[in-house]
């Protein structure tokens, strides 16, 4: 689920996602996908692999004349809130054609986009972020025998989870094993307290700077501390890193990860790759190195 991480002199804004085949920068340098609603549009939506539900900006719901259907709970990275829902008969994005949706409505000031595509829509599909071209594609899952094949500059990670909540065990932070999920709605990567506890026992220390505040599209805020680490390792590739935020966000409990070392991998790590693919049909992550000269070191 998208978040902002802000501090004096530093602002990392929620999400850098996109969609296909024509992605473009949004109002806060977010990548967005063209989406058709009720045959109208295109409208610009963010793709959020950490969001359980697709949400719509309030003013767009009004302009489309969508009828209210009741109330629903929207789970954000910081807090859960009730929201009005509207009826949408047709949504089209990439290879996705969804029908008869009930979408929560949130203020545009929080979303800074026309809407967010969540797991209720993108599950069972494949999303591919191409950071070289600043595009993202929404396609059907790969069904061929060669889907598990990886080139020397690629890593294919098995993932587990239901309803799109995929996580992989192929992740370490300074040698500490951690469950990880790719959150394309987060600009920064965040670890939980169980992960910090083990890292602290190994000598990891918080930086002296004041706590940072994490805010999400459902509003509210939670403090986070910046932890100095040497590297995070994902799918056999080493990521040199400037640090990691630590916070016990509700999303860890929501994903069943509050009692084990866990990390949601945000765009600050994912942008180190040239391409990142999340195949929900095959329950698989595919990572492609940017280049030999990138800040990512190949598996050793």
C-alpha positions as CSV (number, residue, x, y, z in Angstrom):
1,X,0.0,0.0,0.0
2,X,1.3,3.4,-1.0
3,X,3.1,5.5,1.6
4,X,4.9,8.7,2.0
5,X,8.1,8.9,4.0
6,X,8.9,12.5,5.0
7,X,11.5,14.2,7.1
8,X,13.0,17.7,7.0
9,X,15.2,17.8,3.9
10,X,13.9,14.5,2.6
11,X,10.6,13.5,0.9
12,X,10.0,10.1,-0.7
13,X,6.5,10.0,-2.1
14,X,4.3,7.0,-2.4
15,X,4.7,4.7,-5.3
16,X,6.4,4.6,-8.6
17,X,4.2,2.2,-10.4
18,X,3.0,2.2,-13.8
19,X,1.2,0.3,-16.3
20,X,1.1,-0.7,-19.7
21,X,1.8,-0.2,-22.3
22,X,1.9,3.6,-22.0
23,X,3.2,4.8,-18.6
24,X,3.8,8.4,-17.7
25,X,4.7,10.4,-14.6
26,X,1.9,11.5,-12.4
27,X,1.6,14.6,-10.2
28,X,4.3,13.5,-7.8
29,X,6.5,11.7,-10.3
30,X,4.4,8.5,-10.0
31,X,4.1,6.2,-12.9
32,X,0.5,5.6,-13.8
33,X,-1.4,3.3,-16.1
34,X,-4.2,4.3,-18.5
35,X,-7.5,2.9,-17.2
36,X,-10.9,2.9,-18.9
37,X,-14.0,3.2,-16.6
38,X,-17.5,2.6,-18.0
39,X,-15.9,3.0,-21.4
40,X,-14.7,6.5,-20.6
41,X,-11.1,7.7,-20.1
42,X,-8.3,7.0,-20.1
43,X,-7.8,7.9,-16.5
44,X,-4.5,7.6,-14.7
45,X,-4.2,4.9,-12.0
46,X,-1.3,3.8,-9.8
47,X,-0.6,0.0,-9.6
48,X,-0.2,-1.0,-6.0
49,X,0.8,-4.6,-5.2
50,X,0.5,-3.9,-1.5
51,X,-3.2,-2.7,-1.6
52,X,-6.0,-5.2,-1.1
53,X,-8.6,-3.1,-2.9
54,X,-8.8,-0.9,-5.9
55,X,-9.8,2.7,-4.9
56,X,-11.1,5.7,-6.8
57,X,-10.7,9.4,-6.3
58,X,-13.8,11.1,-5.0
59,X,-14.1,13.8,-7.6
60,X,-13.8,11.2,-10.4
61,X,-16.6,9.1,-8.9
62,X,-18.8,12.2,-8.9
63,X,-18.0,13.2,-12.5
64,X,-18.8,9.7,-13.7
65,X,-22.1,9.7,-11.9
66,X,-21.4,6.5,-10.0
67,X,-24.1,5.4,-7.6
68,X,-23.2,5.0,-3.9
69,X,-23.6,1.4,-2.7
70,X,-22.7,1.6,1.0
71,X,-19.6,1.6,3.1
72,X,-16.5,-0.5,3.2
73,X,-13.2,-0.7,5.2
74,X,-10.0,0.4,3.4
75,X,-6.8,-1.0,4.8
76,X,-3.8,1.4,4.4
77,X,-0.2,0.9,5.4
78,X,-0.7,3.1,8.5
79,X,-4.4,2.7,9.4
80,X,-7.8,1.2,8.4
81,X,-10.7,3.6,7.7
82,X,-14.3,3.3,6.5
83,X,-15.1,4.8,3.1
84,X,-18.1,5.2,0.8
85,X,-18.3,2.7,-2.1
86,X,-19.6,3.2,-5.6
87,X,-20.8,0.7,-8.2
88,X,-18.6,0.3,-11.3
89,X,-19.8,-2.0,-14.1
90,X,-16.6,-2.1,-16.2
91,X,-12.9,-1.4,-15.7
92,X,-10.3,-2.1,-18.4
93,X,-6.5,-1.8,-18.0
94,X,-3.9,-3.7,-20.1
95,X,-5.2,-7.3,-20.4
96,X,-7.6,-6.8,-17.5
97,X,-11.3,-6.5,-18.0
98,X,-13.1,-6.4,-14.6
99,X,-16.8,-6.3,-14.2
100,X,-19.3,-5.3,-11.5
101,X,-16.9,-3.8,-8.9
102,X,-17.7,-2.0,-5.7
103,X,-14.9,0.6,-5.3
104,X,-14.1,2.5,-2.1
105,X,-13.8,6.3,-2.7
106,X,-11.0,8.4,-1.1
107,X,-10.0,12.1,-1.4
108,X,-8.0,12.9,-4.4
109,X,-5.6,14.9,-2.1
110,X,-4.7,11.6,-0.5
111,X,-4.4,9.6,-3.7
112,X,-2.8,12.3,-6.0
113,X,-4.1,10.2,-8.9
114,X,-7.4,9.1,-10.4
115,X,-7.2,5.9,-8.5
116,X,-5.1,2.9,-7.4
117,X,-5.3,-0.6,-8.8
118,X,-5.2,-3.2,-6.0
119,X,-4.9,-6.9,-5.6
120,X,-8.7,-7.4,-6.2
121,X,-8.1,-6.4,-9.8
122,X,-4.5,-7.4,-10.6
123,X,-4.5,-10.8,-8.9
124,X,-4.1,-13.7,-11.3
125,X,-2.4,-11.4,-13.8
126,X,1.3,-10.5,-14.4
127,X,2.7,-7.0,-13.9
128,X,6.0,-6.1,-15.3
129,X,7.9,-2.9,-14.4
130,X,10.4,-1.8,-17.0
131,X,12.6,0.8,-15.3
132,X,14.7,1.4,-18.4
133,X,11.7,2.6,-20.3
134,X,9.6,3.8,-17.4
135,X,6.7,1.6,-18.4
136,X,4.7,-1.2,-16.9
137,X,2.6,-3.9,-18.5
138,X,-0.5,-5.8,-17.2
139,X,-0.7,-9.2,-18.9
140,X,-2.0,-12.7,-18.4
141,X,0.3,-15.0,-16.4
142,X,3.0,-17.0,-18.2
143,X,1.9,-20.5,-18.7
144,X,4.8,-21.9,-20.8
145,X,7.3,-24.5,-19.6
146,X,10.1,-21.9,-19.9
147,X,8.5,-19.6,-17.3
148,X,10.9,-20.8,-14.7
149,X,14.0,-20.4,-16.8
150,X,16.3,-17.5,-15.8
151,X,19.2,-16.0,-17.7
152,X,22.5,-15.2,-16.0
153,X,21.3,-11.6,-15.4
154,X,17.9,-12.7,-14.0
155,X,16.6,-14.3,-10.8
156,X,13.3,-16.1,-10.6
157,X,11.9,-16.3,-7.0
158,X,9.1,-18.6,-5.9
159,X,6.5,-16.9,-3.8
160,X,3.6,-18.1,-1.5
161,X,0.4,-16.6,-0.4
162,X,-3.3,-16.3,-1.2
163,X,-5.4,-13.5,-2.8
164,X,-2.3,-11.9,-4.3
165,X,-0.5,-11.6,-0.9
166,X,2.7,-13.1,-2.3
167,X,5.9,-13.2,-0.2
168,X,9.2,-14.9,-0.7
169,X,11.8,-16.4,1.7
170,X,14.6,-15.6,-0.7
171,X,15.7,-12.5,1.1
172,X,18.3,-11.5,3.7
173,X,19.3,-8.2,5.3
174,X,22.9,-8.3,6.5
175,X,22.7,-12.0,6.5
176,X,19.5,-12.2,8.5
177,X,16.8,-14.2,6.7
178,X,13.6,-12.3,6.2
179,X,10.2,-12.9,4.6
180,X,9.8,-10.3,1.9
181,X,7.0,-9.0,-0.3
182,X,7.3,-6.5,-3.2
183,X,5.3,-3.4,-2.5
184,X,5.1,-1.3,-5.6
185,X,3.1,1.3,-3.7
186,X,5.9,2.1,-1.4
187,X,8.7,4.5,-2.2
188,X,10.9,3.1,0.6
189,X,11.6,-0.3,2.0
190,X,10.5,-1.0,5.6
191,X,11.5,-3.8,8.0
192,X,9.6,-4.8,11.2
193,X,10.7,-5.1,14.8
194,X,11.6,-8.8,14.7
195,X,14.0,-8.0,11.9
196,X,15.5,-5.1,13.8
197,X,15.9,-7.1,17.0
198,X,18.2,-9.6,15.3
199,X,20.1,-6.9,13.3
200,X,20.6,-4.9,16.6
201,X,22.1,-8.0,18.2
202,X,24.6,-8.1,15.4
203,X,25.5,-4.4,16.0
204,X,23.2,-2.5,13.7
205,X,22.3,1.0,14.9
206,X,19.7,3.6,14.2
207,X,21.0,6.8,12.6
208,X,20.9,9.9,14.9
209,X,18.5,11.7,12.7
210,X,15.0,12.4,14.0
211,X,12.3,9.8,13.4
212,X,10.6,9.9,10.0
213,X,6.8,9.9,9.6
214,X,5.1,7.4,7.3
215,X,1.8,8.4,5.9
216,X,-0.5,6.5,3.5
217,X,-3.4,7.0,1.2
218,X,-5.8,6.4,4.1
219,X,-4.3,9.2,6.0
220,X,-2.7,9.0,9.5
221,X,1.0,8.7,10.2
222,X,3.4,6.5,12.1
223,X,7.0,7.2,13.1
224,X,9.9,5.2,11.6
225,X,13.6,5.1,12.3
226,X,16.4,4.9,9.8
227,X,18.6,1.9,10.3
228,X,22.1,1.6,8.9
229,X,22.7,-1.7,7.0
230,X,25.3,-2.8,4.6
231,X,23.2,-4.6,2.1
232,X,19.9,-6.4,1.4
233,X,20.0,-9.6,-0.7
234,X,17.0,-10.5,-2.8
235,X,16.8,-13.5,-5.2
236,X,20.5,-14.1,-5.2
237,X,21.4,-10.5,-6.0
238,X,23.0,-8.1,-3.6
239,X,21.6,-4.6,-3.3
240,X,24.0,-1.9,-2.0
241,X,21.8,0.3,0.1
242,X,21.9,3.5,2.1
243,X,19.8,2.2,4.9
244,X,16.4,0.8,5.8
245,X,13.3,2.2,7.6
246,X,12.1,0.3,10.7
247,X,8.4,0.5,11.7
248,X,5.7,-1.9,13.0
249,X,3.1,-1.1,10.4
250,X,-0.3,-2.7,10.5
251,X,0.4,-4.2,7.0
252,X,2.8,-6.7,8.6
253,X,0.1,-8.1,10.8
254,X,-2.4,-8.0,7.9
255,X,-0.1,-10.2,5.9
256,X,0.7,-12.5,8.8
257,X,4.3,-11.3,9.2
258,X,4.3,-9.4,12.5
259,X,6.0,-12.3,14.4
260,X,8.8,-13.1,12.0
261,X,11.6,-11.0,10.5
262,X,10.0,-9.3,7.5
263,X,10.6,-6.7,4.9
264,X,8.4,-5.0,2.4
265,X,10.6,-4.1,-0.6
266,X,9.7,-0.7,-1.9
267,X,10.7,1.2,-5.0
268,X,14.0,2.4,-3.6
269,X,15.2,-1.3,-3.9
270,X,13.2,-2.3,-6.9
271,X,14.5,0.6,-9.0
272,X,18.0,-1.0,-8.8
273,X,16.8,-3.6,-11.3
274,X,16.0,-2.9,-15.0
275,X,12.9,-5.0,-14.9
276,X,10.7,-6.5,-12.1
277,X,7.8,-8.9,-12.9
278,X,5.2,-10.1,-10.4
279,X,3.3,-13.1,-11.9
280,X,0.3,-13.7,-9.6
281,X,-0.8,-16.7,-11.7
282,X,2.4,-18.6,-11.2
283,X,3.2,-17.1,-7.8
284,X,6.6,-16.0,-9.0
285,X,8.8,-12.9,-8.9
286,X,11.3,-12.3,-11.8
287,X,14.2,-9.8,-11.3
288,X,16.5,-8.6,-14.1
289,X,19.8,-6.7,-13.4
290,X,20.1,-3.2,-14.8
291,X,23.7,-3.7,-16.0
292,X,27.1,-4.9,-15.0
293,X,27.9,-1.4,-14.0
294,X,24.8,-0.9,-11.8
295,X,24.8,-0.7,-8.1
296,X,23.5,-4.3,-8.0
297,X,26.1,-7.1,-7.6
298,X,25.4,-10.4,-9.2
299,X,25.0,-13.5,-7.0
300,X,28.2,-14.8,-5.6
